[in-house]
Amino acid sequence: MSTQEVPDFRAVDLAELPPQEVCASIIREAVALRASDLFLLSEENSLKIGVRNMGRFEQLAMVSREQGRHLLNYFKSVAAMDIAERRRPQEGRWIFESEHGAVDLRINIIPTIFGEDLTARLLDRRMGLRALDAIGVTKDDYHKLTAMLASPSGLLLVTGPTGTGKTTTLYASLQYLNTGTRKIHTIEDPIEYALPGIRQSQVHAKLGIDFPELLRNILRQAPDVIMIGEIRDEETAHTAVRAANSGHLVLATLHSPVAAGAIQSIRALGANPYFLSSGLLGVIAQRLVRMLCPNCRVAYDISESPETFAEIQSLLEPGLGTYIYGPGGCEQCRHQGYLGRIGVFEIMTFNRQLRKLVLDARPAEDLQAAAIAAGMVEFRRAAMLKVAQGITSMEEVLRELPAEYLGLEV
């Protein structure tokens, strides 16, 4: 089917189509929206079809309960699941071949009070992987990142809540390192993209192959670089910190709201304070914000309010800081005012003073203050910089970053 033959999703009567065509239609619409997830949610008398579009849930359609059951069964069938099983959670995978290329769907189904709910993580292979200089870091932060990645050993942590682009940052870092002069191994759950030249291993909990088991064995493979999808347990934390102190460059993710909080998180998993303080290279904390559509964003003159960006004036390029931008609406962005998302970062690098604070188990507030004094641009200023550059809006920053990290009263 050519691009011209694909019907407008909003003009399609889903009730008149067979399950395979409905599924293909909603996947194409989700891909067109650049959605990260697709949902089929069982209601009492219907099935709701929705997506997560730029971090927000968006309903696409409602179908009858009976048609919804047929759709769920079709997804189960193509993802090699048990169609007859409706009481237990199931997982599967479907490579959907569209006219533009392959879309990888990682599917999870779980029983609920009114039936089964399906969530599919969408990995559009056309979108490809982002380079390290295209994830949203500033020039200064890019130089900090590349300096840390050039180190032959040490621990670099990437932290933030679920869905804030940590995996994107890790893959960008791996691509930067993948020059053919290093032996790189990853431990992932699941493997989201196959990277040529990199040894990638997937966790299989049902077979007893978990992060600690894989990490112990990968260390026997004599790697130069190890990427750990997530540090979840004490054994992985211990082993990762020791590996970073024994000649390996270790990249890993943690769940923590800010850069300084990552130190508390890995300490809570029992990491040895001495090895942690000596092995840490840095912490990357991140959030995602929606980018204003460059075709229809609206500029507001604030030249009479110079104090708006006074705190980041030294970080701004000449000519910036006299306008603030808001969302408009056009065909290009489907009248949403936003088009895509980009990262907001705070990058903590470690000097002698910060290592001493880690060794002394000082609180996150002390680490944060010392890092800012050493030149770290924290979330508040990093977000304001994106606003001043016209990349995002103040409303979006307030929506995505908690008020406590913006210096606001709560």
C-alpha positions as a Markdown table, in Angstrom:
| # | Residue | x | y | z |
|---|---|---|---|---|
| 1 | Met | 0.0 | 0.0 | 0.0 |
| 2 | Ser | 1.4 | 3.4 | -1.0 |
| 3 | Thr | 1.4 | 6.4 | 1.2 |
| 4 | Gln | -1.5 | 7.9 | -0.8 |
| 5 | Glu | -3.6 | 4.8 | -0.2 |
| 6 | Val | -3.4 | 4.9 | 3.6 |
| 7 | Pro | -6.7 | 6.4 | 4.7 |
| 8 | Asp | -7.0 | 9.2 | 7.3 |
| 9 | Phe | -7.5 | 7.5 | 10.6 |
| 10 | Arg | -10.1 | 10.0 | 11.7 |
| 11 | Ala | -12.2 | 9.3 | 8.7 |
| 12 | Val | -12.1 | 5.5 | 9.1 |
| 13 | Asp | -15.1 | 3.6 | 10.5 |
| 14 | Leu | -13.3 | 1.0 | 12.7 |
| 15 | Ala | -16.5 | -1.0 | 13.2 |
| 16 | Glu | -16.6 | -1.8 | 9.5 |
| 17 | Leu | -13.0 | -3.2 | 9.4 |
| 18 | Pro | -11.7 | -6.7 | 10.2 |
| 19 | Pro | -9.4 | -6.9 | 13.3 |
| 20 | Gln | -6.1 | -7.0 | 11.3 |
| 21 | Glu | -7.0 | -3.8 | 9.5 |
| 22 | Val | -8.1 | -2.0 | 12.6 |
| 23 | Cys | -4.8 | -3.0 | 14.3 |
| 24 | Ala | -2.8 | -1.8 | 11.3 |
| 25 | Ser | -4.7 | 1.4 | 11.2 |
| 26 | Ile | -4.2 | 2.3 | 14.9 |
| 27 | Ile | -0.5 | 1.4 | 14.7 |
| 28 | Arg | 0.0 | 3.7 | 11.7 |
| 29 | Glu | -1.8 | 6.5 | 13.5 |
| 30 | Ala | 0.3 | 5.9 | 16.7 |
| 31 | Val | 3.5 | 6.0 | 14.5 |
| 32 | Ala | 2.3 | 9.2 | 12.7 |
| 33 | Leu | 1.9 | 10.8 | 16.1 |
| 34 | Arg | 5.3 | 9.6 | 17.2 |
| 35 | Ala | 3.6 | 8.0 | 20.2 |
| 36 | Ser | 5.8 | 6.0 | 22.7 |
| 37 | Asp | 3.0 | 3.6 | 23.8 |
| 38 | Leu | -0.3 | 2.2 | 22.4 |
| 39 | Phe | -3.1 | 1.2 | 24.8 |
| 40 | Leu | -6.2 | -1.0 | 24.5 |
| 41 | Leu | -8.1 | -0.5 | 27.7 |
| 42 | Ser | -11.2 | -2.6 | 28.6 |
| 43 | Glu | -14.1 | -0.7 | 29.9 |
| 44 | Glu | -17.5 | -2.0 | 31.2 |
| 45 | Asn | -19.2 | -1.9 | 27.8 |
| 46 | Ser | -16.5 | -0.9 | 25.4 |
| 47 | Leu | -12.7 | -0.9 | 24.6 |
| 48 | Lys | -10.8 | 2.4 | 24.7 |
| 49 | Ile | -7.9 | 2.9 | 22.2 |
| 50 | Gly | -5.3 | 5.4 | 23.1 |
| 51 | Val | -1.7 | 6.4 | 22.9 |
| 52 | Arg | 0.9 | 8.2 | 25.0 |
| 53 | Asn | 1.8 | 11.2 | 22.8 |
| 54 | Met | 4.7 | 13.3 | 24.0 |
| 55 | Gly | 4.2 | 12.1 | 27.5 |
| 56 | Arg | 0.4 | 12.6 | 27.6 |
| 57 | Phe | -2.4 | 10.1 | 27.2 |
| 58 | Glu | -4.5 | 10.8 | 24.2 |
| 59 | Gln | -7.7 | 8.8 | 23.3 |
| 60 | Leu | -7.9 | 7.8 | 19.6 |
| 61 | Ala | -11.2 | 5.8 | 19.5 |
| 62 | Met | -13.8 | 3.7 | 21.3 |
| 63 | Val | -15.0 | 0.4 | 19.9 |
| 64 | Ser | -17.6 | -2.1 | 21.2 |
| 65 | Arg | -16.7 | -4.7 | 23.8 |
| 66 | Glu | -17.1 | -7.5 | 21.2 |
| 67 | Gln | -14.8 | -5.8 | 18.7 |
| 68 | Gly | -12.4 | -5.0 | 21.4 |
| 69 | Arg | -12.1 | -8.7 | 22.3 |
| 70 | His | -11.4 | -9.5 | 18.6 |
| 71 | Leu | -8.6 | -6.9 | 18.6 |
| 72 | Leu | -7.0 | -8.2 | 21.8 |
| 73 | Asn | -7.1 | -11.7 | 20.4 |
| 74 | Tyr | -5.5 | -10.6 | 17.2 |
| 75 | Phe | -2.7 | -8.8 | 19.1 |
| 76 | Lys | -2.2 | -12.0 | 21.1 |
| 77 | Ser | -2.0 | -14.1 | 18.0 |
| 78 | Val | 0.6 | -12.1 | 16.2 |
| 79 | Ala | 2.6 | -11.7 | 19.4 |
| 80 | Ala | 2.7 | -15.4 | 20.0 |
| 81 | Met | 0.6 | -15.3 | 23.2 |
| 82 | Asp | -2.0 | -17.8 | 24.5 |
| 83 | Ile | -5.3 | -16.6 | 23.1 |
| 84 | Ala | -7.3 | -18.7 | 25.6 |
| 85 | Glu | -5.5 | -17.3 | 28.6 |
| 86 | Arg | -7.3 | -14.3 | 30.1 |
| 87 | Arg | -6.5 | -14.6 | 33.8 |
| 88 | Arg | -2.7 | -14.2 | 33.8 |
| 89 | Pro | -0.4 | -11.4 | 32.6 |
| 90 | Gln | 1.3 | -12.1 | 29.3 |
| 91 | Glu | 4.2 | -10.6 | 27.3 |
| 92 | Gly | 5.0 | -10.8 | 23.6 |
| 93 | Arg | 6.5 | -9.0 | 20.6 |
| 94 | Trp | 5.3 | -8.1 | 17.2 |
| 95 | Ile | 7.4 | -6.6 | 14.3 |
| 96 | Phe | 4.8 | -4.7 | 12.3 |
| 97 | Glu | 5.9 | -4.2 | 8.7 |
| 98 | Ser | 4.5 | -0.9 | 7.4 |
| 99 | Glu | 4.9 | 0.8 | 4.1 |
| 100 | His | 7.6 | 3.0 | 5.6 |
| 101 | Gly | 9.5 | 0.3 | 7.5 |
| 102 | Ala | 9.4 | -1.9 | 10.6 |
| 103 | Val | 7.8 | -0.9 | 13.9 |
| 104 | Asp | 8.8 | -3.1 | 16.9 |
| 105 | Leu | 5.9 | -3.5 | 19.4 |
| 106 | Arg | 6.8 | -4.8 | 23.0 |
| 107 | Ile | 3.4 | -6.0 | 24.2 |
| 108 | Asn | 2.1 | -6.6 | 27.7 |
| 109 | Ile | -1.4 | -7.8 | 28.6 |
| 110 | Ile | -2.8 | -7.8 | 32.1 |
| 111 | Pro | -6.3 | -8.8 | 33.4 |
| 112 | Thr | -8.5 | -6.1 | 34.9 |
| 113 | Ile | -12.0 | -5.9 | 36.4 |
| 114 | Phe | -13.7 | -5.4 | 33.0 |
| 115 | Gly | -11.4 | -7.6 | 30.9 |
| 116 | Glu | -7.8 | -7.3 | 29.6 |
| 117 | Asp | -5.7 | -4.2 | 29.1 |
| 118 | Leu | -3.0 | -4.1 | 26.5 |
| 119 | Thr | 0.0 | -1.8 | 26.5 |
| 120 | Ala | 2.5 | -1.9 | 23.5 |
| 121 | Arg | 5.8 | 0.0 | 23.7 |
| 122 | Leu | 6.5 | 1.3 | 20.1 |
| 123 | Leu | 10.0 | 1.4 | 18.8 |
| 124 | Asp | 9.9 | 2.9 | 15.3 |
| 125 | Arg | 13.1 | 1.8 | 13.6 |
| 126 | Arg | 12.8 | 4.7 | 11.1 |
| 127 | Met | 13.4 | 7.2 | 13.9 |
| 128 | Gly | 16.8 | 5.6 | 14.5 |
| 129 | Leu | 19.0 | 6.5 | 17.4 |
| 130 | Arg | 20.1 | 10.0 | 18.6 |
| 131 | Ala | 23.6 | 11.2 | 18.6 |
| 132 | Leu | 25.0 | 12.4 | 21.8 |
| 133 | Asp | 24.9 | 16.1 | 20.6 |
| 134 | Ala | 21.2 | 15.7 | 19.6 |
| 135 | Ile | 19.6 | 14.7 | 23.0 |
| 136 | Gly | 19.3 | 18.3 | 24.2 |
| 137 | Val | 22.5 | 18.9 | 26.2 |
| 138 | Thr | 24.2 | 22.3 | 26.0 |
| 139 | Lys | 27.7 | 22.7 | 24.5 |
| 140 | Asp | 29.3 | 22.9 | 27.9 |
| 141 | Asp | 27.4 | 19.8 | 29.1 |
| 142 | Tyr | 28.3 | 18.0 | 25.9 |
| 143 | His | 32.0 | 18.6 | 26.6 |
| 144 | Lys | 31.5 | 17.4 | 30.2 |
| 145 | Leu | 29.9 | 14.2 | 28.9 |
| 146 | Thr | 32.5 | 13.4 | 26.3 |
| 147 | Ala | 35.3 | 14.0 | 28.9 |
| 148 | Met | 33.7 | 11.5 | 31.2 |
| 149 | Leu | 33.2 | 9.0 | 28.4 |
| 150 | Ala | 36.8 | 9.3 | 27.5 |
| 151 | Ser | 37.8 | 8.0 | 30.9 |
| 152 | Pro | 39.2 | 4.4 | 30.8 |
| 153 | Ser | 37.3 | 3.5 | 34.0 |
| 154 | Gly | 34.7 | 4.8 | 36.4 |
| 155 | Leu | 31.0 | 4.9 | 37.0 |
| 156 | Leu | 28.6 | 7.1 | 35.1 |
| 157 | Leu | 25.0 | 7.1 | 36.4 |
| 158 | Val | 21.9 | 8.2 | 34.4 |
| 159 | Thr | 18.9 | 9.0 | 36.6 |
| 160 | Gly | 15.3 | 10.1 | 36.4 |
| 161 | Pro | 11.8 | 8.8 | 36.6 |
| 162 | Thr | 10.4 | 6.2 | 34.2 |
| 163 | Gly | 9.9 | 7.6 | 30.7 |
| 164 | Thr | 12.4 | 10.5 | 30.8 |
| 165 | Gly | 14.7 | 9.3 | 28.1 |
| 166 | Lys | 17.4 | 7.5 | 30.1 |
| 167 | Thr | 17.8 | 4.7 | 27.6 |
| 168 | Thr | 18.1 | 7.2 | 24.8 |
| 169 | Thr | 21.0 | 8.9 | 26.6 |
| 170 | Leu | 22.7 | 5.5 | 27.3 |
| 171 | Tyr | 22.4 | 4.5 | 23.6 |
| 172 | Ala | 23.7 | 7.9 | 22.5 |
| 173 | Ser | 26.7 | 7.4 | 24.8 |
| 174 | Leu | 27.3 | 3.8 | 23.5 |
| 175 | Gln | 27.3 | 5.0 | 19.9 |
| 176 | Tyr | 29.8 | 7.7 | 20.8 |
| 177 | Leu | 32.0 | 5.1 | 22.4 |
| 178 | Asn | 31.6 | 2.5 | 19.6 |
| 179 | Thr | 34.6 | 3.4 | 17.5 |
| 180 | Gly | 35.9 | -0.1 | 17.1 |
| 181 | Thr | 38.7 | 0.4 | 19.7 |
| 182 | Arg | 36.7 | -0.8 | 22.8 |
| 183 | Lys | 34.9 | -4.0 | 23.7 |
| 184 | Ile | 31.5 | -3.0 | 24.8 |
| 185 | His | 28.9 | -5.2 | 26.6 |
| 186 | Thr | 25.4 | -4.3 | 27.6 |
| 187 | Ile | 22.9 | -5.9 | 30.0 |
| 188 | Glu | 19.3 | -4.9 | 29.1 |
| 189 | Asp | 15.7 | -5.7 | 29.9 |
| 190 | Pro | 14.7 | -5.7 | 27.2 |
| 191 | Ile | 17.1 | -4.9 | 24.3 |
| 192 | Glu | 15.4 | -2.0 | 22.6 |
| 193 | Tyr | 17.8 | -1.5 | 19.6 |
| 194 | Ala | 20.4 | -3.8 | 18.1 |
| 195 | Leu | 23.7 | -1.9 | 17.9 |
| 196 | Pro | 26.3 | -3.3 | 15.4 |
| 197 | Gly | 29.7 | -3.9 | 17.0 |
| 198 | Ile | 28.3 | -4.0 | 20.6 |
| 199 | Arg | 27.7 | -7.3 | 22.6 |
| 200 | Gln | 24.2 | -7.1 | 24.0 |
| 201 | Ser | 22.7 | -9.5 | 26.5 |
| 202 | Gln | 19.1 | -9.6 | 27.7 |
| 203 | Val | 17.8 | -10.5 | 31.1 |
| 204 | His | 15.5 | -13.6 | 31.3 |
| 205 | Ala | 14.1 | -13.7 | 34.8 |
| 206 | Lys | 12.1 | -16.8 | 34.2 |
| 207 | Leu | 15.3 | -18.7 | 33.4 |
| 208 | Gly | 17.1 | -17.2 | 36.4 |
| 209 | Ile | 19.2 | -15.0 | 34.2 |
| 210 | Asp | 19.0 | -11.7 | 36.0 |
| 211 | Phe | 21.2 | -8.6 | 36.1 |
| 212 | Pro | 23.6 | -9.9 | 38.8 |
| 213 | Glu | 24.1 | -13.2 | 37.0 |
| 214 | Leu | 24.8 | -11.6 | 33.6 |
| 215 | Leu | 27.1 | -8.9 | 35.2 |
| 216 | Arg | 29.2 | -11.6 | 36.9 |
| 217 | Asn | 29.7 | -13.4 | 33.7 |
| 218 | Ile | 30.3 | -10.4 | 31.5 |
| 219 | Leu | 33.2 | -9.3 | 33.7 |
| 220 | Arg | 34.8 | -12.6 | 32.7 |
| 221 | Gln | 34.5 | -11.5 | 29.0 |
| 222 | Ala | 37.2 | -8.9 | 29.5 |
| 223 | Pro | 35.1 | -5.8 | 28.4 |
| 224 | Asp | 36.3 | -2.3 | 28.3 |
| 225 | Val | 32.8 | -0.8 | 28.7 |
| 226 | Ile | 29.7 | -2.2 | 30.5 |
| 227 | Met | 26.2 | -0.8 | 30.2 |
| 228 | Ile | 23.7 | -1.9 | 32.9 |
| 229 | Gly | 20.1 | -1.2 | 31.9 |
| 230 | Glu | 19.2 | -0.6 | 35.6 |
| 231 | Ile | 20.8 | -1.1 | 39.0 |
| 232 | Arg | 17.9 | -2.7 | 40.9 |
| 233 | Asp | 19.5 | -4.7 | 43.7 |
| 234 | Glu | 22.4 | -4.8 | 46.2 |
| 235 | Glu | 24.5 | -7.3 | 44.3 |
| 236 | Thr | 24.3 | -5.4 | 41.0 |
| 237 | Ala | 25.2 | -2.1 | 42.9 |
| 238 | His | 28.2 | -3.8 | 44.6 |
| 239 | Thr | 29.5 | -5.4 | 41.4 |
| 240 | Ala | 29.0 | -2.3 | 39.3 |
| 241 | Val | 30.9 | -0.1 | 41.8 |
| 242 | Arg | 33.8 | -2.6 | 42.1 |
| 243 | Ala | 34.0 | -3.0 | 38.3 |
| 244 | Ala | 34.3 | 0.8 | 37.9 |
| 245 | Asn | 37.2 | 0.7 | 40.3 |
| 246 | Ser | 39.0 | -2.2 | 38.6 |
| 247 | Gly | 39.5 | -0.8 | 35.1 |
| 248 | His | 36.0 | -0.8 | 33.5 |
| 249 | Leu | 33.9 | 2.1 | 32.3 |
| 250 | Val | 30.4 | 1.4 | 33.7 |
| 251 | Leu | 27.3 | 3.2 | 32.5 |
| 252 | Ala | 24.1 | 2.5 | 34.4 |
| 253 | Thr | 20.6 | 3.9 | 35.2 |
| 254 | Leu | 18.9 | 4.5 | 38.6 |
| 255 | His | 15.6 | 6.0 | 39.6 |
| 256 | Ser | 16.2 | 9.3 | 41.4 |
| 257 | Pro | 14.6 | 12.7 | 41.0 |
| 258 | Val | 17.9 | 14.8 | 40.8 |
| 259 | Ala | 21.6 | 14.1 | 40.3 |
| 260 | Ala | 22.5 | 14.3 | 44.0 |
| 261 | Gly | 19.7 | 11.9 | 44.8 |
| 262 | Ala | 21.4 | 9.2 | 42.7 |
| 263 | Ile | 24.2 | 9.0 | 45.3 |
| 264 | Gln | 21.6 | 8.4 | 48.0 |
| 265 | Ser | 19.9 | 5.7 | 45.9 |
| 266 | Ile | 23.0 | 3.7 | 45.2 |
| 267 | Arg | 24.2 | 4.1 | 48.8 |
| 268 | Ala | 20.9 | 2.7 | 50.0 |
| 269 | Leu | 21.6 | -0.4 | 47.9 |
| 270 | Gly | 24.7 | -0.9 | 50.1 |
| 271 | Ala | 27.5 | 0.3 | 47.7 |
| 272 | Asn | 30.8 | 0.7 | 49.6 |
| 273 | Pro | 31.3 | 4.4 | 50.3 |
| 274 | Tyr | 35.1 | 4.3 | 49.6 |
| 275 | Phe | 34.8 | 2.5 | 46.3 |
| 276 | Leu | 31.8 | 4.7 | 45.3 |
| 277 | Ser | 33.6 | 8.0 | 46.1 |
| 278 | Ser | 36.7 | 6.9 | 44.2 |
| 279 | Gly | 34.9 | 5.4 | 41.2 |
| 280 | Leu | 32.2 | 7.9 | 40.4 |
| 281 | Leu | 32.7 | 9.9 | 37.2 |
| 282 | Gly | 29.4 | 11.7 | 37.2 |
| 283 | Val | 25.6 | 11.7 | 37.3 |
| 284 | Ile | 23.3 | 12.7 | 34.5 |
| 285 | Ala | 19.8 | 13.6 | 35.8 |
| 286 | Gln | 17.1 | 14.3 | 33.2 |
| 287 | Arg | 13.5 | 15.1 | 32.3 |
| 288 | Leu | 11.7 | 15.4 | 29.0 |
| 289 | Val | 9.8 | 18.5 | 27.9 |
| 290 | Arg | 7.7 | 19.0 | 24.7 |
| 291 | Met | 9.3 | 21.1 | 22.0 |
| 292 | Leu | 7.3 | 24.1 | 20.6 |
| 293 | Cys | 6.4 | 23.6 | 17.0 |
| 294 | Pro | 8.9 | 25.9 | 15.1 |
| 295 | Asn | 6.3 | 26.5 | 12.4 |
| 296 | Cys | 3.7 | 28.1 | 14.7 |
| 297 | Arg | 5.2 | 29.0 | 18.0 |
| 298 | Val | 4.1 | 32.5 | 19.3 |
| 299 | Ala | 6.7 | 35.0 | 20.4 |
| 300 | Tyr | 5.9 | 37.5 | 23.3 |
| 301 | Asp | 8.2 | 40.5 | 23.8 |
| 302 | Ile | 9.5 | 40.7 | 27.3 |
| 303 | Ser | 12.2 | 43.4 | 26.7 |
| 304 | Glu | 10.6 | 45.5 | 29.4 |
| 305 | Ser | 11.1 | 42.7 | 31.9 |
| 306 | Pro | 14.8 | 41.9 | 31.8 |
| 307 | Glu | 14.7 | 40.2 | 35.1 |
| 308 | Thr | 12.9 | 37.2 | 33.6 |
| 309 | Phe | 16.1 | 35.6 | 32.5 |
| 310 | Ala | 18.5 | 37.4 | 34.8 |
| 311 | Glu | 19.6 | 34.2 | 36.5 |
| 312 | Ile | 20.8 | 32.6 | 33.2 |
| 313 | Gln | 22.0 | 35.7 | 31.4 |
| 314 | Ser | 25.6 | 34.5 | 31.4 |
| 315 | Leu | 24.5 | 31.2 | 29.7 |
| 316 | Leu | 22.6 | 32.9 | 26.9 |
| 317 | Glu | 24.0 | 33.6 | 23.5 |
| 318 | Pro | 23.7 | 37.2 | 22.2 |
| 319 | Gly | 20.2 | 38.2 | 21.1 |
| 320 | Leu | 18.4 | 35.8 | 23.3 |
| 321 | Gly | 16.3 | 36.6 | 26.4 |
| 322 | Thr | 14.1 | 39.4 | 25.0 |
| 323 | Tyr | 11.3 | 37.0 | 23.9 |
| 324 | Ile | 9.4 | 34.2 | 25.5 |
| 325 | Tyr | 7.5 | 31.7 | 23.4 |
| 326 | Gly | 4.2 | 29.9 | 23.7 |
| 327 | Pro | 2.3 | 27.2 | 21.7 |
| 328 | Gly | 0.4 | 28.1 | 18.6 |
| 329 | Gly | -1.3 | 25.4 | 16.4 |
| 330 | Cys | -0.9 | 24.3 | 12.8 |
| 331 | Glu | -1.2 | 21.3 | 10.5 |
| 332 | Gln | 2.4 | 20.4 | 11.0 |
| 333 | Cys | 1.9 | 19.8 | 14.7 |
| 334 | Arg | -1.7 | 18.6 | 14.4 |
| 335 | His | -2.8 | 21.9 | 16.2 |
| 336 | Gln | -1.1 | 20.8 | 19.4 |
| 337 | Gly | 1.5 | 23.6 | 19.4 |
| 338 | Tyr | 4.3 | 21.1 | 20.2 |
| 339 | Leu | 6.3 | 18.7 | 18.0 |
| 340 | Gly | 8.5 | 16.1 | 19.7 |
| 341 | Arg | 10.3 | 16.1 | 23.0 |
| 342 | Ile | 13.8 | 17.0 | 24.2 |
| 343 | Gly | 15.8 | 16.5 | 27.3 |
| 344 | Val | 16.5 | 18.9 | 30.2 |
| 345 | Phe | 19.6 | 17.9 | 32.1 |
| 346 | Glu | 21.7 | 18.5 | 35.2 |
| 347 | Ile | 25.1 | 16.9 | 34.9 |
| 348 | Met | 27.1 | 16.5 | 38.1 |
| 349 | Thr | 30.8 | 15.8 | 37.6 |
| 350 | Phe | 33.0 | 14.8 | 40.6 |
| 351 | Asn | 36.0 | 16.8 | 42.0 |
| 352 | Arg | 37.9 | 16.2 | 45.2 |
| 353 | Gln | 35.4 | 18.0 | 47.3 |
| 354 | Leu | 32.4 | 16.1 | 46.0 |
| 355 | Arg | 34.2 | 12.8 | 46.5 |
| 356 | Lys | 34.9 | 13.7 | 50.1 |
| 357 | Leu | 31.2 | 14.5 | 50.6 |
| 358 | Val | 30.3 | 11.1 | 49.2 |
| 359 | Leu | 32.8 | 9.3 | 51.4 |
| 360 | Asp | 31.5 | 11.1 | 54.4 |
| 361 | Ala | 27.9 | 10.1 | 53.5 |
| 362 | Arg | 26.7 | 13.8 | 53.5 |
| 363 | Pro | 23.1 | 14.5 | 52.5 |
| 364 | Ala | 21.9 | 15.2 | 49.0 |
| 365 | Glu | 21.5 | 18.9 | 49.7 |
| 366 | Asp | 25.2 | 19.3 | 50.5 |
| 367 | Leu | 26.2 | 17.4 | 47.3 |
| 368 | Gln | 23.8 | 19.5 | 45.2 |
| 369 | Ala | 25.1 | 22.8 | 46.7 |
| 370 | Ala | 28.7 | 21.8 | 46.1 |
| 371 | Ala | 28.0 | 20.7 | 42.5 |
| 372 | Ile | 26.3 | 24.0 | 41.7 |
| 373 | Ala | 29.3 | 25.9 | 43.2 |
| 374 | Ala | 31.6 | 23.8 | 41.0 |
| 375 | Gly | 29.6 | 24.8 | 37.9 |
| 376 | Met | 26.7 | 22.4 | 37.5 |
| 377 | Val | 23.6 | 23.9 | 35.8 |
| 378 | Glu | 20.7 | 22.6 | 37.9 |
| 379 | Phe | 17.3 | 21.8 | 36.6 |
| 380 | Arg | 15.9 | 25.3 | 37.3 |
| 381 | Arg | 18.4 | 27.1 | 35.2 |
| 382 | Ala | 18.6 | 24.3 | 32.5 |
| 383 | Ala | 14.8 | 24.5 | 32.0 |
| 384 | Met | 14.8 | 28.4 | 31.9 |
| 385 | Leu | 17.6 | 28.2 | 29.3 |
| 386 | Lys | 15.3 | 26.0 | 27.0 |
| 387 | Val | 12.5 | 28.6 | 27.5 |
| 388 | Ala | 14.8 | 31.5 | 26.6 |
| 389 | Gln | 16.0 | 29.7 | 23.5 |
| 390 | Gly | 12.4 | 29.2 | 22.3 |
| 391 | Ile | 12.7 | 25.4 | 22.5 |
| 392 | Thr | 9.8 | 25.0 | 25.0 |
| 393 | Ser | 7.3 | 27.0 | 26.9 |
| 394 | Met | 7.1 | 28.1 | 30.6 |
| 395 | Glu | 3.8 | 26.1 | 30.9 |
| 396 | Glu | 5.5 | 23.0 | 29.8 |
| 397 | Val | 8.4 | 23.4 | 32.2 |
| 398 | Leu | 6.0 | 23.9 | 35.1 |
| 399 | Arg | 4.1 | 20.8 | 34.0 |
| 400 | Glu | 7.1 | 18.5 | 33.8 |
| 401 | Leu | 9.5 | 19.7 | 36.5 |
| 402 | Pro | 8.3 | 19.6 | 40.1 |
| 403 | Ala | 8.0 | 23.0 | 41.7 |
| 404 | Glu | 10.6 | 22.2 | 44.4 |
| 405 | Tyr | 13.2 | 21.8 | 41.7 |
| 406 | Leu | 12.2 | 25.2 | 40.2 |
| 407 | Gly | 12.7 | 27.1 | 43.4 |
| 408 | Leu | 8.9 | 27.7 | 43.7 |
| 409 | Glu | 6.8 | 27.6 | 46.9 |
| 410 | Val | 4.7 | 24.4 | 47.2 |
